[in-house]
Amino acid sequence: RAVDLFLHASAQAQRVGLVRDAVVATINAGTTLRGLGEHEKAAACFDVSESVARQTGWPGLLGASRTQLGAFLSAHGRLEEAHQLLVEAHTALAPTPPGINRANACHELALVRLRLERAVEAIEPMAEAIRMTRADGAVDPLTLSLIEYGTILSAAGRLPDALAAMAEAGRLIETHGLEALAVNLHQA
């Protein structure tokens, strides 16, 4: 049902010329489909959103759409393609103000680098994601980024820093009642 609403919103936005809203709704449809395991449909949404965003040249749209497509490709083992898209997303978003889109791009770029066994190169983008989510007061994404940061730091051989990141994530989980993220922490 949510997917249908997002796709309807996208079509209506396109009909009246609200390109940004159409792309965002299509990204949201793809994200929902991905969560439901509808991978081919999700990929189609991400491809459409990336194509339209590319045509606009708008950094925020381009970065957001490439981040989602890159994250999707990374989750499906297409790591080199994902890395290229996520570098492009990071570059596109560089001139935009710090916020959730930039933080997401940094987070996903760091994760794909970790999957490519380039942990040292993953440290800075995840640290950047943490700075932005901390500044925004976004506790859930901050906690998840700290958990992933701990994993990255551990893979890079920086165990004391990894333990500190995990400990901070643990405190946030306890303080804010983020039990769902406790599973992520224990798996890390």
N, C-alpha and C positions, 0 to 999 in steps of 0.2 A: 504493500500500500504506500509506504513512504517513497519508494522508488517511483511509483506512478505519479505521485504528487510532485516530486522533484523534476521529472521529465515533462510533466504538464507545465510546471512553472517555467522551465527552460524554453519550451515551445512558445508560451505566451510572451515571455520576455523578448525572444527573437522576433516575434510577430510585430511588436511595437518598437523594436530597435534598441532594446536595453541589452546590449551585447555582454557587458560585464555580468549582469544578473543571470543571463542565459548560461554563461560559462560556469559561474559559481554553482548554479543549480545542477548542471551536468556533472561537475566534479562531485557534488554531494550525492547524486544518484550513483556514480561509480563507486564512491566510498561505501555507500550502503550495500551495493551489490557485492563488493569485495567481502564485506563482513558476512554476507549471506552465503558465500561460497560460489556465487555466480560469476566465475572468473572471466569467461568470454564476454559477457555483457558488460562487466566492469571495464575490461580492456577497451571495449568499443567506446564507452563513455569517456575514458581518459584520452583516447586517441582523438575523439571529436573535440573535446575541450582544449587539448594541446594545439590542434590544428587551427581552431578559431582564435585562440590566444596568440598564436604565432602571427596570424594575419593582422591582429590589432597592433602588435608591437608593444603593448602596455606591459611594463615590467612586473607589476603585481600579479596580473592574470597569467602572464607567461611563467613566472616563477611558481605560482601555486599549481598550475596545471602540470608543469614538468616535475614538480615535487611528487605529486600523486602518481603520475605515470612511472617515474623512476622508482618510487617505493613499491609499486605493483610489480615492476620487472625484477626488482631485487628479491621480492618474496617468491618469485617464480624462477629464481636461479639464473636470471639473465644479468649477471653482475656487471659486466663491462658496459653494456648498454645502459643499465641503470646508473652506473657511475657517471657516464657522460651526461645523461639528462640531469642528474643531480648537481653536477658541476655547473651546467648551464642554468639551472634554477637558482643556484647560489649566486652566480654572476648577475643574472637578471634582477634579483632582489637586492643586490648590494646598494643601489642608490635609493632604495625605499626606506622609510622609517623602520626602526626595529619593531617587531611585533610577531604575531603567531605564524604568519606565512614564512618569514625569514627564519624563525626558530625551527619550524617544521623542516625547512630545506636543510638547515645545518644538522639537525638531528638525523634525518634520513641519509645525508651525505656521510656523516660519521659512521652510521650503521653499515652502509655498503662498503666503506673502506675497511671496517672490521671484518666483514665477510670475505673481503679480498685479501685478508691477512696483512693489512697495512695499518696496524693499530696505532703506530706513532703518528701517522697522517690523520687519523680519526680523532685525535685528542683535541685539536683546536676547534674544529667545527662543533663538537659536542660541548666544549667549554663555552662557545659562543651561544649555543642554544640555551645552555643553563643561565648565562647572564641575562638573556632576553626574557626567559620565562620567570626568572627571579624578579626582574624589574617590573614585569607585568603582574606579579602576584598570582601567577597561574600555578597553583599548588600541584594539581595532578600531572601536568606535563613536566613540571620541574622535578617531581619525584621520579617519574619514569626516566627522565634524562639523567638524573643522578645515578639511578641503577645501571643504566647502559654505560654511563661514564665510568663507573666502577669496573665494569666488565672490560672496557677499552683500556683503562689504566692497568688493570691486571695483565691483560694480553701484551701490553707494552713493557711489562716488568716493573711497574711502579706500584708495588703492593701497598706501602703505607698510604699513598694517595688514594688507591682503590678502596681500601678499608674505610678511609675517612668519607669518601663519597657515599659508600653503602651505609655507613653509620648515620649520615645526615638524612639519607632516604628513609632509613628506619625510624628516625625521630619524626619526620614529616608524616609517615604512615600512622604512627601512634598518635601524634597530636591531632591529626585531621581525620582519623578514622577511615583511612584508605585501605581497607582490608583487601580489596581486589588487587591492589598493587603489592600487597605482602607476598602474594604468590610469585610475582616477578622477582622480588627481592630474594626470596628463598631459592628460586631456580638459578639466580646469578651466583 
